Amino acid sequence: MLKKVPNPIDRHVGARVRMRRMLAGVSQEKLGEALGLTFQQVQKYEKGANRISASRLQQIAQMLEVPVSFFFEGAPSGDAPEGGFADMAATTYVSDFLATSEGVQLTKAFVRIKSSRVRRRIVDLVEALAEEAEEKA
């Protein structure tokens, strides 16, 4: 028997729920509790394994204080991307990173830095580290 593969849009919406939940500092348990669900169900939503109904998505949007449209921003479509494959891959890469705990932590800390000069130096440092890692590989 073949394993069911989640729909790309369900995966995208779930990843956006996860990203927003983490940015808001809400655990899967707390979100599930507020929705009358188990944290396992929230996990399934976030992975795209289970589809989120329209009414449930509306509840999640209200709880996480975003419009429902937020969850569909950058969603894959059947149409070819206007900017080409490279742009779509870059968008997906960024979304995937922001959905991780490290991405959320880094983003939260970075935006708290007031000095644009310091932020620029951090970007330069990270780019230098990435180039060094590529040279060693």
Secondary structure, 3 states (H helix, E strand, C coil): CCCCCCCHHHHHHHHHHHHHHHHCCCCHHHHHHHHCCCHHHHHHHHHCCCCCCHHHHHHHHHHCCCCHHHHHCCCCCCCCCCCCHHHHHHHHHHHHHHCCHHHHHHHHHHHHCCCHHHHHHHHHHHHHHHHHHHHHC
